[in-house]
């Protein structure tokens, strides 16, 4: 961490955002709001709430986004997908968000029921938006939303080629998206090459790296394989034998994520999007090492 002091000096120019998922149980809901209370003082640009595979968390997503908007000073962004609904149904959801003061949508194609690990093939809903670019275009017809979309530094696993994947991103931007947030990755060079390729292709919107602090290495490995994200040599060894040692695992995970952010910062990255998994401690620690100080004391929940 020898370069950390220099990074701290420029922390004022950093921007962070946080992603949460809608809770299934009362206990999980308590955990979510504990995390929000701890992370809110860090002043994120926005916080987003995911939408389950096949639209399975639709109502919980809506309720969580509206509560964040109503009860906190945070700007809430709602994930919305093409899966499991007609165009009219999706447009109605979007209008209800606009009426509730939600101005930011994360527009995604979405996974089939069962999620990315199910192996099920995606199929557009009859009468629905087929792909994310179509969804972006439709949302822009509903209202002048700020729209973020997904990007894949190591190429979407269903894409025919890296070139086709980049062209799909261009279609989403041309349809009206103003930001791309990447799938989580651990290969920083892959992200930087992707950023350069996007710029060369005329894509000028911010491409924000999605950072996943590792809370469970085995689970992370499973998801990485499903979404074509490569793990660097030696990462498995860092977490080996720590399943029953959560304190050490947390220290390792925080350092791994911070070092990734530090390297990206050195390459000019100034925005980071954290996949929190509804837990605050790792993200709070990483932000602190990045030099991002809370605007008020961070509550321990």
N, C-alpha and C positions, 0 to 999 in steps of 0.2 A: 504493500500500500504506500510505497514511497512517493507516489505522485498525488496522493490524496490532498495535501494542503493546497496545491495549485487548483485542484478541482473545487475545493471549498471556496476559494476566492471568487470563482465565477458562478457560484450556485444561484446568485440572484437571477441569472438568465435562464435557469432551468424551469421546466414545467412538468408536472406529473399529473396523471389521472389514474383512477382506480376502478377495477371491475369487481362486481359482486354477483352472486347468484341468489335467486329467490329461495327462502327457507321452506323446508317441508314440514317441520315440526315446531312446536313452541320453544323447545330448547335451542333449535337451530336459529329461530328468529331472534332469541336473546343474544346468541353469539354474533349474528349479523349486526345488530344494533350496537353491541359493545364495540365491534370493529369500526363501524361508522363513526362512533363517538371518539375513538382514538385517532382515526385518520383525518377527520374533518379539520382539526386545527392546522394541518400541514398545507391547507389551501390548495387543494387540487383544482385543475382547470375544469374538470367535470368528473362525475362518477357514473358508471354504466351498470345496468342490470341485465343479466343474460336471459335468454329465451330458450327453454328446454327443447331437446330434439323432438321433432314432430309437433311442436307447439304445446308440449305437455305441461309447461309451467305458465301458460298464457295469463291466467287470472292472477297468479301469484306475482308474476313479473309486473303486471299493471299496478297491483296494490302496492308493491314495494317502491316502484318508481314514484307513484303519486305521494306516498308517505314521505319519501326523501324530499321531494319538492315542497311539500306542505310544512314539514317539521324541522328542516335544517336550512342552513344558508347555502347549501351545495347546489350546483347545477346538475340536474339528473338527466341522463341519456337512457332511452329505452331501446333495447335490442328488439328488432322486428325481423321476422323471416318470411320466406315464401311458402313454408311448409304448412299444410293442414288447414288452409283457408282460401276462400275465393278472393278475387280482387275487391269486390264490394265489402267483404268482411274486413280485409286488411285496411282498406280506405277508412272504414268506420272507426277502427281502432286508432288509426293515425289522427283522425279528426278529434277523437276524444282526448288524445294526448295534447293536441294543440289547444283545445278548450281548457285543459287543466294547467296550461302554462308550460308544458314540456315542448321545448324547441329543438331538441337534438335527438336524432334517431341513429342508431347503429344498424345499418341495413345489410342483411346477410341472406344468402340463399337458404342456409339452414341444413341440418342433418336429417336423414330419415328417422322415423321412430326407432328407438333403440340406441341412437347415437352413433358416433364414428367408429366405435368398437364392435358394432353389431354385424358389420359386413353387408348390411342391406344396401341396395342401390338406390340412389336418389331418383325420384320421378316427380315431375311437376304436378301440382294439384290441378285437376280439371277446372278451368275457369279462374285459376289463380295466376299470380306472377310466376313466370318460369324460372327466372334467374335474378341475381342481385341487381344487375343493371336495369332490368325491367322494373324491379321494386323501387329503385332510386328514382327512376323516371316517374313512376306512379305517385310516389310520395311528394315529389316536387309539384305535381298537379294538385295535390290536396292542399298544401301550404308550403311556405318558404322555409322548410326545415333546414337546419344545419345537419348534414348527413356524413357520417363516417362509414367506411367500408373496410373489408378485410383484404390483406395482402399476404403473400406467401413467399418469403425469401428463398425457401428451398423447393418451391413449386408445389402447388396443390396436388395431392396424390391422384386426383382424377383428371388432371390436365394432360392433354396430348403431348405437350412440350412446354419448356420454359417460355418460349416465345408466345405460344397461345395463352399461357397464363398471364403474361404481362399485357397482352392485348385485351384480355378480359378485364384487367384492372383499368386499362385506359377507357373501356366502354363504361365502366362504373363512374369514372371521373367525368367523362363527357356527358353522362346522364345527369350530373349535378352534385356528385359527392365532393366534399371539400377537404377530406382527410382520409388517409389509409392507416389502419392499425394492423400490425403484423401478427400472424400466428406466433406463438412463443418459439424461440429458437435459442440455441446455445453456441452455434457457429457464427461468431461475429463477422468473420470475413464473408460468409454467405450473405449476411444482411447488407454489408457495405457494397458488395458487388451488385446486389439487387438494387440498392438505392442508386448506384451509378447507371445501371441499365435503364432504370425508370426515368432518370433525368435525361439520358441520351434519347429516350423515346418520346420526350416532350411532356412527361408527367411532372408537373410542378407543384402539386399539393404536398403538404407535409406527409412523410411516411414515418410513422411513429413506431418504434420497436416495442413489441409486447414482451414484458419481462415476467417470467414465472419463477418466483422463489420456490425452492424444492422443499416441500413439507413431507413428502413420501416418495422416496426414490423409485421404488418398484412401480408405483402408480404413474409417476412421471415418465418412466421408461416405456410403459405400455402406451401412454398417450403419444409419446414422441414417435413411436413406431407407426402408429395409426395415421399420423399427419405428416410423415416424411421429414421429421426433424432429427438431425444427427446429433449425437452426444459426443463431445470431444474425448480423445483418449485420456484415460486417467480419472474421469469423473466418477465412474462406478467405484473405483478404489477409494475415492474420498469418502463415500457414504457406506462403504462395506463395514458390516459389523455394528452399525449405529441404530439398528431397528429398536433396540431396547435402551438406547441412550439419547433421549430426546433433547437434552440440553446441549450435548456436543453436536448433534445433528443440526440444531438450530444455528449454532455458531458457524458451522461449515457452510450451511445453506446461505446465511447472510453474507459471508465473505465471497462465496461463488457469485452471487447475484451482484454484489457491489463491484467486484472486479470486472464483471461483464459491463456494467454501466460505466465504469471508469474508462474502459477501453473504447466504448462507443462515444463517450464524451470527448475523448481525445481525437476522435475522428469527426467531430463536429456535431454530434447529436445533442440536442437540447430539450427534447421532449421524450418522456418515458411513460408507458402505460403498464401498470402493474396488475397482473392477475392475482388477486389477493386470496382467493378461495375462502373468502369471508373470515380471514384471520388477519389481525393487524400487526402482530409483533415483528414479523420478519420485514414487512414493508416499512414500518416505522423505523426499524434499525437501519435499513438500507438508505432510506431518505435522509436519516441523520448523518450517515457516513458520506452521503452526497453533498452535505452542507445545507440541506433544506431544514430550516428550523420552524417549529410550530409558531403560529401567530399568537397562540395562547397555550397554557400548559396542556399537555396531552393527558387526558384522563385514562387511568388504568382500567376503567370499566368496573 
